[in-house]
Amino acid sequence: MYLLSTYCEIKTTQRGPVDQYSFEAIIKQARGNAADEVDLQEGIPGAFEGVSNKDIMDNNAILKLGPMAMESDLAQDVRAQLEEEDTRNPPELGQNSLVEEFDMTIKREDSLDGPSRNDIPLPPSRAHDVTMEVQKVREHRDRFKIESRTGGVGPAVSVCMFTFHNSLDAITCIEFSDDNNLVAVGTEESYIRVWNLHGDPIPSITPNSTPSSSRRLIGHSASVYSVSFSPSIESPEGTDENTPSTAPKLLLSSSSDKTIRLWSLEAWTCLVVYKGHEGPVWNVRWGPFGHYFVSCGWDKTVRVWGQDHISYLRMMVGHDSNVSQIAWHPNGAYVFSASDQVDKTVRMWSFTTGECVRVFSGHSEFVSALECSPNGKILASADGGGSIILWDLAKGTQIKRCRGHGKGGIWSLSFSVESTVLVSGGADGTVRLWDIEVPADHSKSSEGEVIGTGGQADASRITNTTVSAQTATAGVGAKKKV
């Protein structure tokens, strides 16, 4: 009180801050009464008070949800290499050439409203990026396409490919690389282990290293809660030592020791320790083009980092409690975050400004998983009660609530490349496939319907075809990688 009376001017008010978005002002507006000017001047200007009515009401900000256009120089190099590929290996009868497939992709990017490359600065393209884009065009043309029931064909039945034995309940997180060659797990014992999925020796640039099909990364001083491989793609066939590698070169990890670590998958050592969070870091994920990554933690914040900066570039504040789930929009211009037991909201943040552009509220349990569709139009969020909510990003509204999983939470979500099928894995021991193709008229839609469950395949709904990991997880779109 002495400090307040000595250095501060104290003004007493009979009630809390009132503005045009307060409950009292909203009630007055509904009754046709205008808020008093004196009321609107109460409170401390600029003070943050957590989630406000303004946040929830103002879901009309214009978004740029289209894909980011490819750099012109990179597009020219990719097109030239695709022309050479078409000359060496002409397309089959009725099949598009690689150049035609590439032109269709570029046309789709130009026709949609996407972010500018000036808004999200990325490193200059290299030979590695050209190889990545060429391979993505090839996979986009040749991949196995998963159709929803709306399209008349159900998704194919898959098989269990890998099982981890003797984990002793110590594994806290798991991540597969995009090229389907590596898998990494984080443990309660603070170390990370990386395996080659084919059992081959993992290469290393470290001299005199012992060949092994797995590697252990040691550096964290507490439990590891998240791991994330840098973007990659399966190497094209017939490559030699002169072809740039498309394998993942970096791995991110977050821990209860308040740090994020960047690991080299060539030297198998820690390169950088990122510090900034005030408490455990629950999650970390690479951006769709590499270079940037996002993290969230116990301190209620979401932070965006650059690979070449030791400190964070953006800090998003708005959640009322722990932020445990994060996801990227496929064009790299937006970040999604979800909070736990108290908040239960999902927020969408602008990467360029750091502002919250959408607040999605509707979950009655803590949000346990987030995933944005590859077409950038739908966000899927799952909660601890076994429900999945599909959100329309452009309108900021709920499309459908999908129920089917039992209690215990849904811990994993993944979209098909076509954005028509959603796969969910729950604590009830089932994997479920959902038809989420959204027709123009939402009132007549059948999205959110289960079209398959792991272990209980419905032959009348699902085509009995086995899909290999290499064809079922092919990439889509033109994205620059680092």
N, C-alpha and C positions, 0 to 999 in steps of 0.2 A: 504494500500500500504506500510505503514511503517513496519508493521509486516511481510509482504511478503518479502520486501527487506532486512529486518534484519535477519530473521530466515530461509528463503527459497531461493533456487537457482532457478531462473526463466529462462526457455528456451522457446523461442517463436517459434511456428510452423505456417506454412501457411494454414494448413488444419487439420481436426480431425483425430482420430485414424484410421489406415488402417491395416487390417490383412487379412488372407487368406479367411475369410468369409465375408468381406465387399463387398458392391455392386461393387466397382471399381475392386477389385480382381476377383470377379465372372465374370465380363464382360471381363476382360483380359484373364481369363482362357477359356471362350467361344470362344474368337478370337485366341486362341493358343499362347497368350503372357504370359510370366511368370511375377509375381509380383516382383517389385524391392525389394532387401533385405533391403534397407533403408526404404521403405514404411512399411514393416512388423515390423520394430522396433519402429515405432511411437506409441504414446499413452502411457498410464500408465498401466503397467502390473498388472493384478489382480483387476482392477477397474470394478465395476458393472455398466453397461450402459443400463439396462433394457432388453427387448426382442431383441435378436440379430438374425442374419441370421443363425448363428451356431445352435442356439436352434431349429429353424424351420427345418433346413436341416438334423440335426442329429437325425432322428427318427428311427434309426436302432439298438439301444441298445437291447441286448438279454434280454428278460423278462422271469420270472418264473410265469406263469399264472395258473399252476395246483393247486389243493387244498393242504393245509398243512396236512401232515400225522399225524395221531393220536398218542399220546404218548403211548408207548408200554404197560406200566403198566395199563393205563386207558383202552386200547383196551382189555386186558385180563379180567379186571373186567367187562366190558360191555358184552363181549362174554359169560362169566359165567352166568350173570344175564339173558341174552337172552335165554340161554339153559334152565334155570329154567322156563322162561315164556313159551317156546315152550312145555315143559313137562306138565305144568298146562293147557295151552290152545293150543292144536295142531292146525296147520293151516288147512283151508278148502281145499277141493279137488281142485287142480290146482293152489293153492296159495303158494308162497314161505314161508318157515319158517322164523322167525326173524333172526336166525343165518345165513341162506342163503342170506338174504337181506343184513345183515351186512358184510358178506364176499365179496359180490359184491361191496359194497361201499369201503371197504379197498383195493380191487383189483384195482378199478378205481383210487384211490389215489396213489397207488404204481406205476401205469403205466404212470402217468403224471408227468411232470417236475414241481414240486412245491417247495416252499421255505422250508428251513430247520428249525426245531424247535430251533436250536441254533441261528439262525438269529433273531428270534423274541422271546425273553424270556417271558414266561408266568408263573404265580404262579403254584405250584404243584396242581394236581387234587385232588378233594375231593369227598365225597359221593354224593354231589349235582351234580357234573359233570357226574357221572355214571348214575344217574337218568335222567339227561337231554339227554344224548346220547342214552339211551335205548328208551326214548319216541320219539326221532327224527327218529330212525330206524323204530319204529312202525308206525309213521305218514307217513314216506316215502313210506312204503309198502301199507298202507290203504287209502292214500289221494285220492281225486278226481283229476284226471289228465286232464289238459286243453291242448287239441291238437290245433295246428294252422290249417289254411285252407290247407297249404301245405301237412299236414298229412291226409287230407280228412274230418276232423271233426272240426267244428267251436267251439269256446268257448261258454260256457253256459250263458244264460241270468240271470243276478242277479237282486236284488231288493234293494230299498232304505231301510236301516235298522235303521238309526238314523238321527235325524234332531235336530240341535241346534237352539232354539228359543230365542228371546230377547237378542241377543248378543250385541246390540247397537253399532255395528261396532268397538268393543273394542278388539276382538280376533285377534291376529297377527300371531299365529301359532297353529298347532294342531298335535298330535302324538298319535297313538294307540300302545298299548303294544303288543308284539309278541304272548302272550297267549290269546288275544282278550277279556280281562277282564277289562282293564283300558283304559281311554283316558285322555290326559292332554292338556290343552290349556294355551298359554301365552297371556297376555293382555297388552294394552297400559298403564293401571293403575299400572304396575310393579309387579302384583302378578300372581301366577299360580294356576289353579284350576284343580283338578283330580277327575274324576267321575268313579264309578263302572258302567259298561255298562249294567249290569243286574239288577241294582237297589238295590243290596245287601249292607249291612253295610260293610264299609272298615275296616279291622282289624287294631289294633294299639297296640304296646307294651307299650305305655304310660299308666300308671295307672289312673283309673277314667276318661278316655276319653269318651266323649259322642258318641254313635254309630251314624254313618252318612254314606250316600251313596256317599258323596263327601268331599273333603278336600281342604283347601286353604293354599298355601305356600307363605309366605310373607318374603321378605328379600332384593330383588333388589330395587334399588332407581330410576330406569328408565324403559322404555318399555322393555318387554321380547320379543325377536325375534325368539327364537328357543328352543325347548324342545326335549329330547331324552331319552327313556326308556332303561335301561340295558337289554341285551338279555334274553329272557325267552321262555317258551313253555307251552302249555296247560298241566295241570297235568294229569297223567294217571288215569283211572277209578279204583275205589276200593282202594284208598290210605288211610292210617291211619296216626296218629300223628308221627309215626316212619319213615315215608317216607319223605326224604328231599323235601322242597318246590321248585318248578320250576317257581314260580311267580317272576316278576321283583322286585328287592329290592332297586334299585337306580334310580334316575332321574337326568339328567343334564339339565341345562338351561343357556342360554346366553342372555346378555342384552346390552342396550345402555349405561349402567353405566360402561363399560369396563371390566366387570367381568364375570366369569363362576362359577356357583354354583352347588354343588353336594348335592342332597337331599336324605334323607332316607325315603323309602316308608313303613317302619315299625314304626319308631318313629315320622315321619312326621315333620322333622326338618332339617335345613341346617347343613351338616357335614363339608364341606370345601368350601372356596372361593378361586378360582384360578385367579391370577392377572398376567398380562404380556402384553396384547394387549394395544396399544396406540390409543384408540378410541372404538366406538361401536363394539361389537362382533355379527356379523350377523348370524352365524350358528355354531352349535356344533352337533357332531354325535358320538355315541359309535362305537367302532370297532366291527368286526364280532364275536370276542371271548370275548368281554368285556375287562376289565382292562385298555385298551388304548382307548383314544378318540381324535378326531381332531376338531379344531376350525378355523374359518377364520373371518376377520374383515376389518374395515375401513382402518387400517394401511397397507394394501396391502400384508399381510403375512398370511401364513397357519402354524398352530402350532399343534404339536402332544404332548399329555400329557399322563402321567401314573397316574392311580388312587392313587398310593401310593407316588407320588411326588408332592410337592406344586408348583414347577416350571416346565415349558415345557421341553420336551426332544429333540424336533426337531423344527427348525423354517425354513420354506421354503419361500424363497424370489425370485421373478421373475416377478410377475404380475405388470403392470404399473398403476393399479388403484384398487379400492375396490374389495375385494374378497368376493363374496356373496353366492356361492354355493360350497358344498363339498360332497364327497362320498368316500366310501371305496371299495377296491377290495375284493371279498369274501374270499380270502386267507389271508387277513390282511397284505400283503406285500407292497401294494401300496395305495396311496391316490390321489384322483382327486379333482381339484379345478377349478373354473371358475370365471372370472372377469366381470365387468359391462360395462357400455356404451363405455368406451374408449378402453379397451383392447380387449374384445370379444373373448378371446382365452380360451381353456381348457387345463390344464396341468396335467400331470401324474407324481407323485413323488414317489421315492423309500423310504419306511419307514425306512429301515436299514441304508441308507447312507444320506438321505435328499436331494439327487440330483434329478433334473428334467430329466426324461427318455423319455418323449413324450410331444410334443406340438401339439395340434389339432386346426387349424385355418380354418374357413370357415363360421362362423356365421356373419351375417350382422347386427344383433340386439344383445342386451345384453342377456347373457345366464341366463335363469330363473330356470332351473332344471337340475339335473344330476342323473344318476342311472347306475350302472354296473350290467350286467346280472349275475345270479347265477352260470353259468358255467365259468365265468371269461374271456370270449372271446370278448364280445361286450360292448361298452359304448354307452349309449344314452344321448344326450344333447339336451335340448329344449331352444328356445329363445323367445324374446318378439314379434317377428313377426309371431309366430304361426307355426314355422318349427321345426322338430325334425331331428337330424342328428345321424345316426348310424355309429360308428367307429370300425374298426378292430384293436384291441389292439396289436396283434402280429406284424402286418405289419405297424401300425401307419397311416393307410389310411382311407379315407371315403368310407363307403359301400353304403349308400343310404341317400337321403334327403326326409323326409316324410312331405307332406303338406296336410292340411285339416282343421286345426283349424283356427279360425278367429283371427283378431288382438287383442292385449291386453296381450298376453303372455300365456305360458303353465306353470302352477305352480306346477304340480305334475307328476311324472313318476314312474311306478312300473312294474317289470317284473314278469311273471309267473315263478313258480318253475322250469319248464322245459326249460326256456329261449327261448321259441318260440312265446310268445305273450307279447306285451308291451301295458300297459294301460296308457293313458294320460288324465289329467284333465286341461281344459283351462278356460281362462277368458270369452270365448264366451258361457259359460254355458253348454258345452257338455263334456262327457267322451267318449273317443274313444279307441277302441281296434285295435291293429296293428299286422299283421302277419309279424314277423321279423325273421322267421327261414331262415337261410342263407345256400343255397346249395353250393356245392363245386365250381361250376362255377357261379361267381357273375354276369356275363353278361346275364345269363338266369334266374336270380332269380326274384321272385315276392315279395320279402320282402318289407316292408314299405307300404303295401296296407291295407287300412282300412277294417276291417271285422265286425265292429259294432260301433254304437254311442249311448251314453246314451240317452234314451227317444225315439230313432228312430231305434229300432231293426229291422234288415232285416231277415225275417223268412227264406228266401232262403239261407242265409249264416250262420245263427247261430242256433245251436241246442237249442230248447226250453226246457231248464232244469234249475231249480233253484238250486243255490249252496249256502250252508250255510257258514258262516264265518269260522267255525271251520275246514271245509274240504278244502276250497279254499286257505287257507293261510298256509298250513303245510310247515314245514321246510324241507331242504334237505342237505345231506352231514354230515360228522362228524366234529363238531366244538366244541371246549372246551368253556365253559361259566364260568363266574365269578359271 
